[in-house]
Amino acid sequence: MTQQVQVAVELDSKDLPAFCPNKAMPIWSSHPRVFLDFAANGLARCPYCSTTYRLKPGAVAHHGH
């Protein structure tokens, strides 16, 4: 049995605020847009399609104003 490994989509500070589906996803795989909230470890997962997003080293997700 082959195990599929899902690679995280890497984002930089300029890509924030991040949302899924992202611009690279085909239209047929679309779902309602959801903005991603990154955890302290720099990871976020889409609640619809389970795509994992990761902030690149040095990227900062600003919370609040």
NORZI-V444485 format. One record per backbone hydrogen bond with DSSP energy under -0.5 kcal/mol. NH is the residue of the N-H (numbers start at 1). CO is the residue of the C=O. Records with the same first field share a line. If there is no record, write none. Layout:
NH=CO + CO
This chain:
4=2
6=4
7=5
9=52
10=8
11=54
15=12
16=13
20=34
25=22
29=26
30=27
34=20
36=18
38=36
39=43
42=39
44=53
46=51
50=46
53=44
54=9
55=42
56=11
59=56
62=60
